Amino acid sequence: MKLGALVFSLCLHEFGHAYAAYRLGDPTAKLLGRMTIDPRAHVDPVGTVLFPMMMFLFPSLFLFGWAKPVPVTVENLKRPRRDGALVALAGPTMNVLLALLSLGALFLMENFSFFGMEGSMAETLLGFVQFFLFLNIGLAVFNLVPIYPLDGSRILKSILPPKWSYQVSRLDRYGFVALFAIFFLLRYL
């Protein structure tokens, strides 16, 4: 169930990027069949399946995964620097919207006695909605970290002056190393 929540959240995150890019003038994702919430279009065998499954096998690790990034042709955007930042921001925004929907569901569940459910079924549903809420808050916040390949990196490079943006881009090759170092440190905090 948790893996399904992660896959669903990742697919909607990527759909957010694709939809924003399309609305801002880039049809690349739509033409490649990526402007969808269908998991088959977004699943990365390692990041969406293998890596999260390892998290379930080793419960001491926290749930983490990724989907195939949506292709964006920045040159197609009407205002490439500004629109590039908006496209990057669309994924985390989708996760915030999912978190807000979860919060609304929690409110309804608390105020309407779980729609007549009782006992373990109500507790299971409550636990799932709480997990979904925190998962999407975590995905939104994490994706805003300005380390390549996360969305925050693209946002930062879009708002920096071109000369600084170029200098930051030169650090992209170290992004994965930095991310794994952060995961390693978080595990022991």
ROBA-780050 format. One line per field, with one value per residue (C-alpha): residue number from 0; residue in three letters; x, y, z. Coordinates in steps of 0.001 Angstrom, whole numbers. Layout:
% ROBA-780050
seq	[NUM|...]
type	[ala|...]
x	[X|...]
y	[Y|...]
z	[Z|...]
% end
This chain:
% ROBA-780050
seq	[0|1|2|3|4|5|6|7|8|9|10|11|12|13|14|15|16|17|18|19|20|21|22|23|24|25|26|27|28|29|30|31|32|33|34|35|36|37|38|39|40|41|42|43|44|45|46|47|48|49|50|51|52|53|54|55|56|57|58|59|60|61|62|63|64|65|66|67|68|69|70|71|72|73|74|75|76|77|78|79|80|81|82|83|84|85|86|87|88|89|90|91|92|93|94|95|96|97|98|99|100|101|102|103|104|105|106|107|108|109|110|111|112|113|114|115|116|117|118|119|120|121|122|123|124|125|126|127|128|129|130|131|132|133|134|135|136|137|138|139|140|141|142|143|144|145|146|147|148|149|150|151|152|153|154|155|156|157|158|159|160|161|162|163|164|165|166|167|168|169|170|171|172|173|174|175|176|177|178|179|180|181|182|183|184|185|186|187|188]
type	[met|lys|leu|gly|ala|leu|val|phe|ser|leu|cys|leu|his|glu|phe|gly|his|ala|tyr|ala|ala|tyr|arg|leu|gly|asp|pro|thr|ala|lys|leu|leu|gly|arg|met|thr|ile|asp|pro|arg|ala|his|val|asp|pro|val|gly|thr|val|leu|phe|pro|met|met|met|phe|leu|phe|pro|ser|leu|phe|leu|phe|gly|trp|ala|lys|pro|val|pro|val|thr|val|glu|asn|leu|lys|arg|pro|arg|arg|asp|gly|ala|leu|val|ala|leu|ala|gly|pro|thr|met|asn|val|leu|leu|ala|leu|leu|ser|leu|gly|ala|leu|phe|leu|met|glu|asn|phe|ser|phe|phe|gly|met|glu|gly|ser|met|ala|glu|thr|leu|leu|gly|phe|val|gln|phe|phe|leu|phe|leu|asn|ile|gly|leu|ala|val|phe|asn|leu|val|pro|ile|tyr|pro|leu|asp|gly|ser|arg|ile|leu|lys|ser|ile|leu|pro|pro|lys|trp|ser|tyr|gln|val|ser|arg|leu|asp|arg|tyr|gly|phe|val|ala|leu|phe|ala|ile|phe|phe|leu|leu|arg|tyr|leu]
x	[0|2849|4604|1377|1129|4718|4208|964|2628|5647|3434|1370|4583|5869|2449|2668|5936|4516|1296|3104|5560|2688|766|3906|4561|6553|4654|7614|6186|2735|4133|6109|3038|4320|1480|-422|-762|-387|2512|3757|4827|6760|8074|11828|12694|15360|13954|10262|10406|13748|14844|11485|11269|14673|13226|10541|13073|15267|12835|15638|15881|13297|11042|12604|12246|12068|10377|11709|12110|9706|11585|11338|12710|13426|13820|10114|9035|7785|10098|12718|14271|11032|9011|11777|11496|7696|7932|10385|8121|5050|6139|6546|3351|1502|2838|1628|-1822|-1868|-866|-3704|-6173|-4916|-5378|-8932|-9566|-8238|-10555|-13551|-12612|-12281|-15507|-17697|-16716|-14716|-17846|-19305|-16139|-15001|-12092|-9078|-10449|-10777|-7310|-5778|-7396|-6338|-2754|-2673|-3990|-1499|1312|164|107|3640|4955|3802|5042|8391|8504|7669|10272|12952|12492|13034|16559|18855|20991|21019|18933|16222|13733|15244|18420|16514|14621|17843|19568|16552|16539|20301|22057|23312|26973|26183|23779|26588|28881|26223|25668|29317|28564|25775|28080|28488|24750|24208|27197|25813|22367|23716|25831|22684|20806|23687|23759|19958|19978|22246|20598]
y	[0|2396|1568|2334|5696|6501|5516|7516|10576|10342|9993|13040|14955|14212|14940|18372|19065|17850|19837|23044|22672|22114|25138|27267|26271|23029|20027|17608|15603|15431|14270|11540|10332|11627|14048|11350|9888|6367|4792|2984|6344|7422|4307|4020|346|1243|4400|3523|-230|-1626|1173|1455|-2362|-2338|117|-2411|-5213|-3065|-1099|936|2849|5519|5298|6939|6713|8599|8462|9065|12813|14419|15746|19504|21436|24779|26500|25850|27779|31311|32814|30078|31242|32126|29289|26780|27687|27359|23922|22801|24182|22385|18948|19985|22052|18883|17161|20076|19760|16022|16790|19334|16749|14303|16931|17476|13727|13569|16421|14650|11341|12894|14899|12286|9216|7617|7429|4678|2558|1177|-672|-1818|-754|2852|2746|1338|4035|6751|5433|5360|8910|10163|8356|9867|13333|13090|11380|14255|16939|15132|14846|18538|19732|17299|18213|21884|21212|23008|19973|18493|16566|17841|20510|23028|22994|23942|26657|28091|28115|29837|32705|33263|35600|33597|33773|32370|29835|28507|28208|26293|24021|23014|21327|19151|16171|15980|16082|12370|12121|15005|13380|10047|11831|13577|10245|8680|11545|11576|7895|8452|11619]
z	[0|831|-2427|-4289|-2514|-3481|-7134|-7328|-5765|-8063|-11155|-10221|-9473|-12991|-14500|-12837|-14657|-17981|-17676|-16690|-19569|-22008|-20726|-21021|-24636|-24636|-26083|-25687|-22769|-24341|-27688|-25875|-23949|-20610|-19835|-17973|-14494|-15912|-13969|-17073|-18513|-15415|-13673|-13455|-12793|-10245|-8665|-8589|-8032|-6852|-4518|-2664|-2397|-683|1822|2735|3058|5313|7518|9087|5771|5015|1982|-1028|-4773|-8019|-11394|-14889|-15291|-17729|-20779|-21196|-24164|-22521|-25905|-26574|-23488|-24060|-21423|-20883|-17597|-15809|-17319|-16572|-12895|-13049|-14687|-11991|-9266|-10674|-9373|-5718|-6037|-7060|-3937|-1792|-3396|-2625|969|1240|-113|2510|5194|3981|4069|7634|8638|7106|8693|12148|11903|10260|12299|9495|7355|9515|9634|12954|14507|12567|9183|10358|11941|8748|6616|9067|9061|5267|4871|7473|5627|2315|3885|5277|2134|-57|2316|2361|-1438|-1882|616|-532|-4197|-3379|-2105|-4602|-5462|-8963|-10162|-7794|-8842|-6450|-8526|-11663|-9811|-8383|-11781|-13342|-10868|-10647|-13082|-16103|-15025|-11557|-13012|-15187|-12155|-10204|-13241|-13101|-9741|-11217|-11689|-7900|-7197|-6721|-4397|-2336|-2196|-1022|1596|2843|3016|4892|7400|7826|8608|11593|12946]
% end
